[in-house]
């Protein structure tokens, strides 16, 4: 039974990879998040909470083959006006997300500095209190 579950899970992970999802455990750990042992996290640029319209761009990469250009025999990808609009809209969302995340990063860096200074002051107060108690 264990082999059956392992095979199913491994197959699921392969499917995630086939659809362009990438494992992001290392990114989360760099951001200070603790990842429980055996837990895996994945992301996809077109799989975003609250943005269902992007899901239509999540495609199986192994099945998706570009159409052949009959005249030249080379492979091309179709560029429809609707696709351009989708890319423009996605780019706008990504720029907005990037700006928001940059602002959040600055805010968190400022908060970290403030907390470090507060901790420094608390340590100093603690040292002074301990010194005063020792003299009594």
N, C-alpha and C positions, 0 to 999 in steps of 0.2 A: 504494500500500500504506500510506503514512503517513496519508493521509486516512481510510482504513478503520480504522486503529488509533485515530486521534483520535476518530472518530465513536463507536467502541465505548467508549472511555474516558469521553467526555462523556456517553454514555447511561448508563453505570454510575454516574457522579456524580449524574445526574438521579434515578436510582433510589434512591440513598442519601438524597437530599433528599426524595423522595416518601415514604420510610419514616421520616422524622423525624430522620435523622442530621444533625448540624451539624459544620461544619469548625471545628477547634480549634487550628490552627497558631499563631494569635496567643496563645492561652492558654499553650501549651507554651513559646513564645518568652519570654513574661513570666516563666515559671518558670525561665528560664535554659537551656532545652534548645535545642540547635542543630538546625534543620530543614534537611536537605539540599535544594538547589534542585530544584524540581519535585516534591517529596514532599508529600503531603497527608495529614492526620490527621483522623479524624472520630470523634464520640462519639454515643451514644444512651443515654438514662437507663435503658432496659430491655435494654441489651446490655452485660452485665458478665461478666467472667471468673469462672467458677465458679458462676454463678447462672443456669443454663439455664432455670429456671422463668420467668424474666422475659421470655424471648424471645417467648413467646406474645402479649405486648403490643406487639411491633413490628409495626405494621400499615401498609399502604399508605394514606396519608392521602387520596389522590385517589379511591380506590375506596370508602373507608369513608364511608358516608352514614348519618346517624342515622335511626332509624325514625320514621315519622309517627305522631303521636298522632291517631287517627281522630276522637275526640270534638271536639278543639279545632283540629285542622288544623295544629298547631305541631310543630316537630321536637323530639324528645327523645332522650336516650341511655338505654339500658337500665341499670338499677342492680340487679344481681343480688347476693344475699348473697355469692356466691363472689368477685365483683369487689371488693366491700367488703373482704373478707378479703385479697385480693391487694394492694389499696392499703394496707391496714393493715400487712401484712408488708413491702411495699416501703418504706413510711414508716419502719418500725422499722430496716430495713437502712440507709436513707439517714441516719437520725439516728446510727446506730452509725458509719457511714463519716465523717460530719461530725465527730463527737467524736474519732475516731481521727486524722483529718486535722488537726484543731485542735491536738491534742497533739503531733503530728509537726511542725507548723509552729512551735510554741513550742520544741520540742527543737532544731530546726534554727536558729532565731533565737539560742538560747543558744550553740549550737556556733559560729555565725558570729561572735558577740561574742568567744568564747574564741579563735577563730582570729585575729581581728583584733588582739586583745591580744598573742597569741603573735608575730604578724608584727611588731607594733610593737616588742616586746622584741628580736626578732632584728635588726631594723634598727638599733636602739640598740647592740646588741652589735657589729654590723658596723662602725658608725661609730667606736665606741671602739677596735676592733681596728685599723682603718685609721689612726686618729689615733696609736695607739701605734707602728705601723709607720713612720709618717712621722717620728717623733721619734728613731728609732734610726739 
